Amino acid sequence: MLAVCVDSPGADPGRLLATVTAVDSRTELKQWQRALLAAAEIISRVRLGVPVPDDTIEALEQEQGADGGYCLMPGVTGLAYLAFSRLGDGHPAGRRCLDFLLRAQRPDGTWRYLSFDIWDTTLMVRSLRGISAFDTKIRKRALDFIEETQSADGGWACKLGLESDNDTTASAMIALAGTVGSQRGIPFAVDYLRRVQREDGLWTTWQSADDVPAPDVVAHIKTALDSHPSTGMDTTRASDWLLSQGHLQGGWSAHWYPSRAYAVVEIAQAVGWQHEVSRRAARELAAMQRPDGGWPVFRGATDSAPAVTGLALSALVRARIGVPTRVFENAAAYLVETQTPEGTWPGVPIMAGPRPFLNHCPQHTHAFVSAGLRDLVLGPAVGDR
């Protein structure tokens, strides 16, 4: 879509160039933002018939990965390929882009968004620990993978090969909490979180100037730091901010999984399940249960979603607000009825990415449902670890 916008016959290359060159070179940007800006500048300059600075070309070349792609993203790589192709046939970096795109194409002819190996692993550990089969047979290998993929800057990326982000760093720290190996990497992770903390005591998702604090990310970081009490970092301002968000109209919201249930589970864990804001949010969530026993992705939606139902179960079990037994029975019945023969559950798009679109990651559906059933069977203490 972006490629069409910047290189279509109706696009205004002059306006695009002015927008691109107005960005201060000292502004901290995401990896893919730097690539997109350089590619857009090349395309607009070529269309205007003005020289392309060598440092702009070099900047785009430097962002290219060893696999020929840009941040493992077909969309960004496609725009870079368009830029290099405008510089003349046979540009080496352009050929590497094309090779990446051909390899990334799926058998059905499409290209897909990223899968997140590190984020997914941390999420699975957090969702499945406490289940004996997972703890005895799988957990150690998952934790080893998390330890081994810590970045040189002390953080973790959502996918190996990308820059560290604050949300995955926190999720990794939560997954490693209480393990022997965690003590090796945690001090470096804390140093990373200290460096990227804002002056107001909050955190954004990315290390970029245009990002804003996300309640779910701030909650994860507070939970992560609280899980390693020796860090010595004060999270009071983060907690106060999260509680203030709960008093806003509509209550808590999350940026990365824009479902009320996800926001309640992750933020209440950070501020405390027995806080009156957490308990009120859980009661409001209980009232959203549909006649089929499930919960919808968004308030007023006609269809229930297994992932959101699992999250709602976790919230109601951990909040201990005294909901009727039938609420849990109906939710469990819904999940049993919707489970596929393979053992997982059908999913719908619930993750925000690539923004502003929602994406469906089957692993996330499985994780959220499994966590809800685990909490229902084993009790809230397991899910709070």
Protein Blocks (a to p, Z undefined) as FASTA:
>chain_A
ZZmmmmgfkbcfklmmmmmmmpcfkbccdfklmmmmmmmmmmmmmmnopacdfklmmmmm
mmpcfkopahhiaklmmmmmmmmmmnoghiaklmmmmmmmmmmpcfkopacddddfklmm
mmmmmmmgoiaklmmmmmmmmmmmmmmmpcfkopacfbghiacdfklmmmmmmmmgopak
lmmmmmmmmmmmmmmpcfkopacfbdcfkbccdfklmmmmmmmmmmmmmnopafklmmmm
mmmmmmpghiaadfklccfklmmmmmmmmnopkbmklmmmmmmmmmmpcfkopacfbghi
abdcfklmmmmmmmmmmnonopafklmmmmmmmmmmmpcfkopacdddfbgcddfbdcdd
fklmmmmmmmmmmmmmnojklmmZZ
